[in-house]
Amino acid sequence: MSHATQANINASAVRPMASGRVFNFSAGPATMPLEVIEQLQTDLLDMRGGGAGILEISHRGELFEKILQESEDAFRKVGNISQDYAVLFLPAGATQQFGMLPLNFLADGASADYPDTGVWTSKAIADGKEVGKINEIWKGADFGYRRTPRAGELKTTPGSTYLHYCSNNTVWGTRWVAPPQPAAGAWLARDASSDIYAEPLDLKGCSFLYASGQKNLGPSGMTIIVIRRDLLKPPVRKLPSMLRYDEHAKAESRLNTPPTFGMHAVGVMCQWILRQGGLVEMQRRAKTRSDLVLAAIRESNGFWKANAEPESQSFVNILFHAANPKHEALFFKEAANAGLAALAGHKATGGMRASMYNAMPVEGARVLAEVLRDFARRNG
Ligand SMILES: *Cc1c(COP(=O)(O)O)cnc(C)c1O
């Protein structure tokens, strides 16, 4: 339901978008650019004049072959991804990778390092432990998940196979300032589900990256994998084909009937990013949005409180609380009336979370900042 048309309560902040759409702060599935949705709407009815929509054409046909190639090309172009890496579009979300990664690479008797920096890494650790030995080399819970490890704090395990980390912790709103350094001989695996393409991509030292679609790239139910080609070998144990990266790569992401709509949507989204000016521009916007909201929180003199310590503050997910929890219900109501939707925090954290991925207009952050300031002034 759109709240944007209910123009009352706070006249200064009521600014519905002309489209009738709300400023949607959902953590995922998240808002998409109107232009992208309109393109997809067209493609649903008729994919490039063929008389059939994107949902209706064969994943083996010539047209889809071309669409998939375009999606991969656009994705590679945005991230400047070299041919040293394969790009795979896999069914199921990032959560599937929590099991698939160790199943393929963590041999019996070997171990892998997993710093726990939030809800998603806790789940990755739990699933990893179903497969093999996981060294929990950082316990973010000891720090209230308010920051990630500082340089020199992380003790990696000699002989470990890989180090898995989550570069942006969607739920707690923290990020790594620099990637961790795995143990000598170990490689780095990154869950980039919520910060992929929010800034220029640095794959240096990273052998395996994965990101689910629904935050910055397109629909849920699929995951993009960027994997160094030298990792595309038969897995360390016998596995069914759908759980093997090497088999997915060999079949060019069409081992079965894949999520064709999502594969196309990622391409349309990446073309949009390129038209906007690429990742330098995406980073500039993310910084502008987060600066706007964080300034309003900071200048409220403790009325609002950000969860993350400033050094670890995510640019795309801002978790904050009201010093007086009683204010939160009223805030959600007023925010909704101002056309600001989906600001509730995750069930693990409570409070408010503003998720502002690439498709969030800077104007959305400006309106949120204004509502935060106005609310604090009236209720403080
Ligand atoms: C959303 C998210 C996931 C889970 O993605 P699913 O598609 O729901 O499996 C994993 N990791 C991070 C960092 C996320 O933000």
The ligand as an SDF file (V2000), in Angstrom:
LIG
                    3D

 15 15  0  0  0  0  0  0  0  0999 V2000
   20.3440  -10.7700    2.3820 C   0  0  0  0  0  0  0  0  0  0  0  0
   21.6500  -11.3450    2.7200 C   0  0  0  0  0  0  0  0  0  0  0  0
   21.8760  -12.7280    2.6820 C   0  0  0  0  0  0  0  0  0  0  0  0
   20.7940  -13.7460    2.3860 C   0  0  0  0  0  0  0  0  0  0  0  0
   20.3250  -13.6860    1.1070 O   0  0  0  0  0  0  0  0  0  0  0  0
   19.1630  -14.7180    0.6700 P   0  0  0  0  0  0  0  0  0  0  0  0
   18.9630  -14.3710   -0.7570 O   0  0  0  0  0  0  0  0  0  0  0  0
   17.9730  -14.4180    1.5130 O   0  0  0  0  0  0  0  0  0  0  0  0
   19.6550  -16.0750    0.8940 O   0  0  0  0  0  0  0  0  0  0  0  0
   23.1430  -13.1790    2.9560 C   0  0  0  0  0  0  0  0  0  0  0  0
   24.1350  -12.3340    3.2590 N   0  0  0  0  0  0  0  0  0  0  0  0
   23.9430  -10.9970    3.3350 C   0  0  0  0  0  0  0  0  0  0  0  0
   25.0800  -10.1070    3.6800 C   0  0  0  0  0  0  0  0  0  0  0  0
   22.6960  -10.4690    3.0750 C   0  0  0  0  0  0  0  0  0  0  0  0
   22.5140   -9.1510    3.1450 O   0  0  0  0  0  0  0  0  0  0  0  0
  1  2  1  0
  2  3  1  0
  2 14  2  0
  3  4  1  0
  3 10  2  0
  4  5  1  0
  5  6  1  0
  6  7  2  0
  6  8  1  0
  6  9  1  0
 10 11  1  0
 11 12  2  0
 12 13  1  0
 12 14  1  0
 14 15  1  0
M  END
$$$$
